[in-house]
């Protein structure tokens, strides 16, 4: 959070620093077929190669890393409209180059496609963080949700191998975290998930379900399940507190829950699936007196990050792409260009984008605003 606040503060003082974070999306395909994913096709078994024309070449991905370094980017996140390691011949060299350039590397993966060589290399490389998508502490539930049998066991095996090589090589990195999307198949497994994370020596995050289609809608919680989840969450938080006490602060594992779950909005099903936005704007907590436009901004992402999709289009988040494309513009041209400036001006004037009411990072923006208020008088 301190990095985000410092970066926005530079803008407030008249400086125009480069982005803090660049997120690169991969979309070649996926070895799983998660039932809540926007790409889910209603079938069991791996999704395989997507029928999407690749927008960026390998050389263009690598060129972006060079541009990130020249812009002073701190973190590069490799995520996907598919699985990043599905295109391992690109992903691994990209990860090596990120670390060669001295930037923080973050990988979002299902954790299945690593082999022993990959794991040892990434530990030796000092790769910073890996987020594993683990949908349940139970193999049967996890494999059902990702539509591929054996996925849970492979992901757990690879997590253990990372732990092995970290210990053998005397390394703390990469930091590892399990992320579970809350569904009606796993909402009553939160305590067991806390125990699994503790056993595997990883952090844990529970995220909201975003529904893109009927298949995903069938996984949302009903009112009774939401109430039960609330009770389960309290028990899980207490269990985590006890485990932290047992481990000690020096070896503490985090347990994070997405904002919507704390705010008793247990899924984005209705809002996203039907595009309804009624009564959603209140959660942005706009300030009535705009003493400083930066402080009253509805979102800070336009000053902090660029997300680049598989076709090369760039924007501050996955729901706010500009018309600018890295195939014909440099990151510097995009970051300081008219499209980004327009988004910044809109957010400072509390003009929201079409999908802003569905945002899962509202509280992150609130926290940045609170910190800014402390340093800007």
C-alpha positions as CSV (number, residue, x, y, z in Angstrom):
1,X,0.0,0.0,0.0
2,X,2.9,2.4,0.8
3,X,4.1,2.1,-2.8
4,X,0.7,3.1,-4.2
5,X,0.4,6.1,-1.9
6,X,3.9,7.3,-2.7
7,X,3.3,7.0,-6.4
8,X,0.0,9.0,-6.3
9,X,1.6,11.6,-4.0
10,X,4.2,12.2,-6.7
11,X,1.4,13.0,-9.2
12,X,-0.2,15.4,-6.6
13,X,3.1,17.3,-6.3
14,X,3.3,17.9,-10.0
15,X,5.6,15.0,-11.0
16,X,4.5,12.5,-13.6
17,X,6.1,9.1,-12.7
18,X,5.7,6.0,-14.7
19,X,3.3,3.2,-13.7
20,X,3.9,1.2,-10.6
21,X,2.5,-2.1,-12.0
22,X,2.2,-3.7,-15.4
23,X,-0.1,-6.7,-15.8
24,X,0.3,-8.9,-18.9
25,X,-2.4,-11.3,-19.9
26,X,-1.8,-14.6,-21.7
27,X,-4.5,-16.2,-23.7
28,X,-3.2,-19.0,-25.7
29,X,-5.2,-21.6,-23.9
30,X,-5.6,-23.4,-20.6
31,X,-5.0,-26.9,-19.2
32,X,-8.1,-26.6,-17.0
33,X,-11.7,-25.5,-17.6
34,X,-13.0,-23.7,-14.5
35,X,-16.7,-23.6,-14.4
36,X,-16.8,-19.9,-13.3
37,X,-14.3,-18.7,-15.9
38,X,-15.5,-16.4,-18.7
39,X,-14.0,-19.0,-21.2
40,X,-15.9,-22.0,-19.7
41,X,-17.5,-24.0,-22.6
42,X,-19.8,-26.3,-20.6
43,X,-17.5,-29.3,-21.0
44,X,-15.4,-31.4,-18.6
45,X,-11.7,-31.7,-19.4
46,X,-9.0,-29.1,-20.4
47,X,-10.1,-26.1,-22.3
48,X,-7.0,-26.5,-24.5
49,X,-5.9,-24.0,-27.1
50,X,-8.3,-21.1,-27.4
51,X,-9.6,-20.2,-30.8
52,X,-8.3,-16.7,-30.4
53,X,-5.8,-15.2,-32.8
54,X,-2.6,-14.3,-30.9
55,X,-2.4,-10.5,-30.8
56,X,1.2,-10.1,-29.4
57,X,4.3,-12.0,-30.6
58,X,6.9,-13.3,-28.2
59,X,9.3,-10.6,-29.2
60,X,6.6,-7.9,-28.4
61,X,6.1,-9.4,-24.9
62,X,9.9,-9.3,-24.3
63,X,10.1,-5.7,-25.7
64,X,7.4,-4.6,-23.2
65,X,9.7,-5.8,-20.4
66,X,12.5,-3.5,-21.6
67,X,10.0,-0.6,-21.8
68,X,8.8,-1.3,-18.3
69,X,12.4,-1.1,-17.0
70,X,13.0,2.2,-18.7
71,X,9.7,3.6,-17.2
72,X,10.7,2.6,-13.7
73,X,8.0,0.0,-13.3
74,X,8.2,-1.8,-9.9
75,X,6.0,-4.9,-10.4
76,X,5.1,-7.0,-13.4
77,X,2.2,-9.4,-13.0
78,X,1.7,-12.3,-15.4
79,X,-2.0,-13.4,-15.4
80,X,-4.3,-14.8,-18.0
81,X,-7.4,-15.0,-20.0
82,X,-5.9,-18.5,-20.0
83,X,-3.1,-20.1,-18.1
84,X,0.3,-18.3,-18.4
85,X,2.3,-21.5,-18.3
86,X,0.2,-23.0,-21.1
87,X,2.7,-21.0,-23.2
88,X,5.7,-22.0,-21.1
89,X,8.2,-21.3,-23.9
90,X,7.3,-17.6,-23.5
91,X,6.4,-17.4,-19.8
92,X,9.7,-18.8,-18.4
93,X,12.0,-16.6,-20.5
94,X,9.8,-13.6,-19.7
95,X,10.0,-14.3,-16.0
96,X,13.8,-14.5,-16.2
97,X,14.0,-11.2,-18.0
98,X,11.8,-9.5,-15.5
99,X,14.2,-10.5,-12.7
100,X,17.2,-9.6,-14.8
101,X,15.8,-6.1,-15.1
102,X,15.4,-6.0,-11.3
103,X,11.6,-5.8,-11.1
104,X,9.2,-7.6,-8.8
105,X,7.7,-10.7,-10.5
106,X,4.2,-11.9,-9.7
107,X,2.7,-15.0,-11.4
108,X,-1.0,-16.0,-11.3
109,X,-1.3,-19.7,-12.2
110,X,-3.3,-22.9,-11.5
111,X,0.0,-24.5,-10.4
112,X,-0.3,-27.7,-12.4
113,X,2.1,-27.2,-15.3
114,X,5.4,-26.7,-13.4
115,X,8.0,-29.4,-13.7
116,X,10.9,-29.9,-11.3
117,X,13.3,-27.9,-13.5
118,X,10.9,-25.0,-13.6
119,X,10.5,-24.9,-9.9
120,X,14.2,-25.1,-9.1
121,X,15.0,-22.4,-11.7
122,X,12.3,-20.0,-10.3
123,X,13.6,-20.4,-6.7
124,X,17.2,-19.8,-7.9
125,X,16.0,-16.9,-9.9
126,X,14.4,-15.2,-6.8
127,X,11.0,-15.0,-8.4
128,X,8.9,-13.0,-5.9
129,X,5.4,-14.3,-5.7
130,X,3.2,-17.1,-7.1
131,X,-0.6,-17.1,-6.7
132,X,-2.1,-20.6,-7.0
133,X,-5.8,-20.9,-8.0
134,X,-6.9,-23.6,-5.5
135,X,-10.7,-23.9,-5.3
136,X,-11.1,-26.2,-2.4
137,X,-9.1,-28.1,0.3
138,X,-10.7,-31.3,-1.0
139,X,-9.5,-32.9,-4.2
140,X,-12.9,-33.9,-5.4
141,X,-14.4,-30.4,-5.1
142,X,-11.4,-28.7,-6.6
143,X,-11.2,-31.0,-9.6
144,X,-15.0,-30.7,-10.2
145,X,-14.8,-26.9,-10.2
146,X,-11.8,-26.9,-12.6
147,X,-13.2,-29.7,-14.7
148,X,-10.0,-31.8,-14.7
149,X,-9.4,-34.8,-12.5
150,X,-6.0,-34.9,-10.8
151,X,-5.5,-31.1,-10.8
152,X,-5.6,-30.8,-7.0
153,X,-2.9,-33.4,-6.4
154,X,-0.6,-32.0,-9.0
155,X,-0.9,-28.5,-7.6
156,X,-0.2,-29.7,-4.1
157,X,2.8,-31.7,-5.3
158,X,4.2,-28.6,-7.0
159,X,3.6,-26.5,-3.9
160,X,5.5,-29.0,-1.8
161,X,8.4,-28.9,-4.4
162,X,8.6,-25.2,-4.1
163,X,8.9,-25.5,-0.4
164,X,11.5,-28.2,-0.8
165,X,13.7,-26.1,-3.1
166,X,13.3,-22.9,-1.0
167,X,14.5,-24.8,2.1
168,X,17.3,-26.6,0.2
169,X,18.6,-23.4,-1.4
170,X,18.1,-21.3,1.6
171,X,15.6,-19.0,-0.1
172,X,12.5,-17.2,1.2
173,X,11.1,-16.5,-2.3
174,X,8.9,-17.0,-4.0
175,X,6.1,-16.0,-1.6
176,X,3.2,-18.3,-2.3
177,X,-0.5,-17.8,-1.9
178,X,-3.7,-19.9,-2.5
179,X,-6.7,-18.1,-4.0
180,X,-10.1,-19.7,-3.7
181,X,-13.2,-18.3,-5.5
182,X,-16.2,-18.6,-3.3
183,X,-19.0,-20.9,-4.7
184,X,-21.9,-23.0,-3.4
185,X,-19.5,-26.0,-3.7
186,X,-16.8,-24.7,-1.3
187,X,-18.5,-22.1,1.0
188,X,-18.6,-24.5,3.9
189,X,-14.9,-25.5,3.6
190,X,-13.3,-22.3,4.7
191,X,-11.8,-23.6,8.0
192,X,-10.3,-26.6,6.1
193,X,-8.9,-24.2,3.6
194,X,-7.2,-22.3,6.4
195,X,-5.7,-25.5,7.7
196,X,-4.5,-26.5,4.2
197,X,-2.8,-23.1,3.7
198,X,-1.1,-23.5,7.1
199,X,0.0,-27.0,6.3
200,X,1.4,-26.0,2.9
201,X,3.0,-22.8,4.3
202,X,1.2,-20.4,2.0
203,X,-0.9,-17.3,2.4
204,X,-4.6,-17.6,1.6
205,X,-7.2,-15.4,-0.1
206,X,-10.9,-15.9,-0.6
207,X,-12.4,-14.1,-3.6
208,X,-15.9,-13.3,-4.8
209,X,-17.5,-15.1,-7.6
210,X,-17.9,-13.1,-10.8
211,X,-20.6,-14.6,-13.1
212,X,-20.2,-14.4,-16.8
213,X,-22.8,-17.0,-18.0
214,X,-25.4,-19.5,-16.8
215,X,-22.8,-22.0,-15.8
216,X,-21.3,-19.6,-13.3
217,X,-24.6,-18.4,-12.1
218,X,-25.4,-21.9,-11.0
219,X,-22.5,-21.7,-8.6
220,X,-23.6,-18.6,-6.7
221,X,-24.7,-18.9,-3.1
222,X,-28.4,-18.6,-2.1
223,X,-29.5,-16.6,1.0
224,X,-29.2,-19.6,3.3
225,X,-25.7,-20.4,2.1
226,X,-24.6,-16.8,2.4
227,X,-25.7,-16.8,6.1
228,X,-23.9,-20.1,6.7
229,X,-20.8,-18.7,5.0
230,X,-20.8,-15.7,7.3
231,X,-20.8,-18.0,10.3
232,X,-18.1,-20.2,8.7
233,X,-15.9,-17.1,8.0
234,X,-16.0,-16.0,11.6
235,X,-14.8,-19.5,12.7
236,X,-12.1,-19.5,10.0
237,X,-10.8,-16.1,11.1
238,X,-10.6,-17.2,14.7
239,X,-8.8,-20.4,13.6
240,X,-6.4,-18.3,11.6
241,X,-5.8,-16.1,14.6
242,X,-4.8,-19.1,16.7
243,X,-2.5,-20.5,14.0
244,X,-0.8,-17.1,13.8
245,X,-0.2,-17.1,17.6
246,X,1.2,-20.6,17.3
247,X,3.5,-19.7,14.4
248,X,4.6,-16.4,15.8
249,X,4.7,-13.0,14.0
250,X,8.0,-13.8,12.3
251,X,6.3,-16.7,10.4
252,X,2.8,-15.3,10.1
253,X,0.6,-16.4,7.1
254,X,-1.9,-13.9,5.8
255,X,-5.6,-14.7,5.4
256,X,-7.3,-12.1,3.1
257,X,-10.9,-11.9,2.1
258,X,-12.1,-9.8,-0.8
259,X,-14.0,-6.6,0.1
260,X,-17.4,-7.9,-1.1
261,X,-17.4,-10.8,1.3
262,X,-16.8,-8.5,4.3
263,X,-19.5,-6.2,3.1
264,X,-22.0,-9.1,2.8
265,X,-22.1,-9.0,-0.9
266,X,-21.4,-12.6,-1.5
267,X,-21.3,-12.6,-5.2
268,X,-21.4,-10.3,-8.2
269,X,-23.9,-12.5,-9.9
270,X,-26.9,-10.2,-10.3
271,X,-24.9,-7.1,-11.0
272,X,-22.6,-8.6,-13.5
273,X,-24.9,-11.1,-15.2
274,X,-27.8,-8.8,-15.7
275,X,-25.8,-5.6,-15.9
276,X,-27.9,-4.0,-13.2
277,X,-26.3,-1.2,-11.3
278,X,-29.0,0.1,-9.0
279,X,-27.7,1.1,-5.5
280,X,-24.1,0.3,-6.4
281,X,-22.7,3.8,-6.5
282,X,-23.0,4.4,-2.7
283,X,-20.1,2.1,-2.0
284,X,-17.7,4.4,-3.7
285,X,-18.0,6.8,-0.7
286,X,-17.5,10.0,-2.8
287,X,-16.4,13.0,-0.7
288,X,-18.8,15.9,-0.6
289,X,-16.1,18.5,-0.4
290,X,-13.4,18.1,-3.1
291,X,-10.6,20.0,-1.5
292,X,-8.1,18.0,-3.6
293,X,-9.3,16.2,-6.8
294,X,-6.8,13.4,-6.2
295,X,-8.1,12.7,-2.8
296,X,-11.7,12.7,-4.0
297,X,-10.9,10.5,-7.0
298,X,-13.1,7.5,-7.4
299,X,-10.2,5.3,-8.5
300,X,-6.4,5.5,-8.4
301,X,-5.6,2.7,-10.9
302,X,-5.1,5.3,-13.8
303,X,-2.1,6.7,-11.9
304,X,-0.8,3.3,-10.9
305,X,-1.0,0.6,-13.5
306,X,-1.4,-0.6,-17.1
307,X,-3.1,-3.9,-17.9
308,X,-2.3,-5.2,-21.4
309,X,-4.6,-7.8,-22.8
310,X,-3.8,-10.6,-25.3
311,X,-4.6,-8.4,-28.2
312,X,-2.2,-5.6,-27.0
313,X,-4.8,-3.1,-25.8
314,X,-4.0,-1.2,-22.7
315,X,-5.9,0.3,-19.8
316,X,-5.9,0.7,-16.0
317,X,-8.0,-2.4,-15.5
318,X,-9.7,-5.3,-17.4
319,X,-12.9,-3.3,-17.7
320,X,-11.4,0.0,-18.9
321,X,-9.3,-0.6,-21.9
322,X,-8.3,2.4,-24.0
323,X,-8.0,2.4,-27.8
324,X,-4.2,2.4,-27.5
325,X,-2.3,-0.7,-28.4
326,X,1.3,-1.7,-27.6
327,X,1.7,-3.0,-31.1
328,X,1.8,0.6,-32.5
329,X,2.5,2.7,-29.4
330,X,5.2,2.5,-26.7
331,X,4.2,2.2,-23.0
332,X,5.4,5.7,-22.5
333,X,3.2,7.1,-25.2
334,X,0.2,5.2,-23.8
335,X,0.9,6.2,-20.2
336,X,1.2,9.9,-21.0
337,X,-1.3,9.9,-23.9
338,X,-4.7,11.5,-24.3
339,X,-6.7,8.3,-23.6
340,X,-5.1,7.8,-20.2
341,X,-5.3,11.5,-19.4
342,X,-9.1,11.4,-20.2
343,X,-9.6,8.5,-17.8
344,X,-7.7,10.3,-15.0
345,X,-9.7,13.5,-15.5
346,X,-13.0,11.5,-15.4
347,X,-12.0,9.7,-12.2
348,X,-11.0,13.0,-10.5
349,X,-14.4,14.4,-11.4
350,X,-16.0,11.2,-10.1
351,X,-17.2,10.1,-13.5
352,X,-17.3,6.3,-13.5
353,X,-16.7,3.9,-16.3
354,X,-19.4,1.5,-17.4
355,X,-18.2,-1.4,-15.2
356,X,-16.9,0.6,-12.2
357,X,-19.9,-0.4,-10.0
358,X,-18.8,-4.0,-10.3
359,X,-15.3,-3.3,-9.0
360,X,-13.7,-5.7,-6.5
361,X,-11.0,-3.2,-5.4
362,X,-13.1,-0.4,-4.0
363,X,-11.7,-0.9,-0.5
364,X,-8.2,-0.8,-1.8
365,X,-8.9,2.7,-3.3
366,X,-10.5,3.7,0.0
367,X,-7.3,2.7,1.9
368,X,-5.2,4.7,-0.6
369,X,-7.4,7.7,-0.1
370,X,-7.2,7.5,3.7
371,X,-3.4,7.4,3.5
372,X,-3.3,10.3,1.1
373,X,-5.5,12.4,3.4
374,X,-2.9,11.9,6.2
375,X,0.0,13.2,4.0
376,X,-1.8,15.9,2.0
377,X,-2.9,18.9,3.9
